[in-house]
Amino acid sequence: MPTEVRQDVPTLQTFYTNNIGVEATPFDVTLKLGLVHATTPELVTVHDVAKVYLSHEHFKSLVAVLTHVLERLQTPVGPPPTTAGPRAFLG
């Protein structure tokens, strides 16, 4: 397997997100990354800060990597706490 070299481009942007929306079409998957701006019992306002488009194959690889990382994190410390609040939108 070849060695991977990663380099940041000058236009690299960093985002913090505490909300994610997932949309799927027959052609790709879109991750909408957002920040919860305000909440009331009736409404959650989310400001989307970025969209990431992936092929189905790349999305499947991402899920596998995230699952592996989560399993490694849970082993020494136990499962992460769950919080009440907005859940990811699956569209």
Secondary structure per residue as TSV (DSSP state, phi and psi in degrees):
chain	resnum	aa	ss	phi	psi
A	1	M	-	360.0	134.3
A	2	P	-	-70.9	155.4
A	3	T	-	-76.0	135.4
A	4	E	-	-96.6	132.0
A	5	V	-	-116.1	122.0
A	6	R	-	-107.5	134.7
A	7	Q	-	-133.9	135.5
A	8	D	-	-76.6	135.1
A	9	V	-	-83.9	156.8
A	10	P	T	-58.9	-25.0
A	11	T	T	-93.8	10.0
A	12	L	-	-56.8	133.2
A	13	Q	-	-118.7	145.8
A	14	T	-	-113.9	135.4
A	15	F	-	-128.1	144.4
A	16	Y	-	-101.4	139.1
A	17	T	-	-136.9	142.4
A	18	N	S	-128.2	18.4
A	19	N	E	-152.2	140.8
A	20	I	E	-138.9	136.2
A	21	G	E	-113.9	139.7
A	22	V	E	-120.4	125.3
A	23	E	E	-124.6	139.6
A	24	A	E	-128.0	140.8
A	25	T	-	-124.9	173.8
A	26	P	S	-62.7	-13.7
A	27	F	S	-106.8	-32.5
A	28	D	-	-159.2	178.1
A	29	V	E	-123.4	137.0
A	30	T	E	-116.0	128.8
A	31	L	E	-103.5	119.1
A	32	K	E	-101.5	112.2
A	33	L	E	-95.8	130.0
A	34	G	E	-142.9	174.2
A	35	L	E	-119.2	129.9
A	36	V	E	-69.9	119.1
A	37	H	E	-93.2	-43.0
A	38	A	E	-155.7	149.0
A	39	T	E	-136.1	145.4
A	40	T	-	-134.4	171.1
A	41	P	S	-59.3	-23.7
A	42	E	S	-102.8	-16.9
A	43	L	-	-148.5	137.6
A	44	V	E	-117.3	122.8
A	45	T	E	-101.2	122.8
A	46	V	E	-118.9	131.4
A	47	H	E	-98.2	112.1
A	48	D	E	-72.5	133.2
A	49	V	E	-111.5	-19.6
A	50	A	E	-161.8	153.5
A	51	K	E	-123.8	138.3
A	52	V	E	-123.6	122.7
A	53	Y	E	-102.0	131.8
A	54	L	E	-133.1	150.3
A	55	S	-	-70.6	162.3
A	56	H	H	-58.7	-39.9
A	57	E	H	-65.0	-43.2
A	58	H	H	-68.0	-38.5
A	59	F	H	-61.8	-43.1
A	60	K	H	-61.6	-40.4
A	61	S	H	-65.1	-40.3
A	62	L	H	-62.4	-44.2
A	63	V	H	-59.7	-42.3
A	64	A	H	-63.5	-43.6
A	65	V	H	-65.9	-45.3
A	66	L	H	-62.9	-39.6
A	67	T	H	-62.3	-44.2
A	68	H	H	-62.3	-45.3
A	69	V	H	-63.1	-43.8
A	70	L	H	-62.3	-41.5
A	71	E	H	-62.1	-40.7
A	72	R	H	-65.9	-38.8
A	73	L	H	-68.8	-35.6
A	74	Q	H	-74.1	-27.1
A	75	T	H	-58.3	-54.5
A	76	P	H	-79.9	-24.9
A	77	V	H	-118.3	-4.7
A	78	G	-	87.5	174.6
A	79	P	S	-65.2	150.8
A	80	P	-	-68.2	152.5
A	81	P	-	-67.4	149.6
A	82	T	-	-99.8	148.5
A	83	T	-	-123.7	149.3
A	84	A	S	-78.2	145.1
A	85	G	S	145.7	-167.7
A	86	P	-	-60.7	142.6
A	87	R	-	-108.2	162.8
A	88	A	-	-61.7	139.7
A	89	F	E	-85.9	126.2
A	90	L	E	-108.8	108.4
A	91	G	-	-110.3	360.0
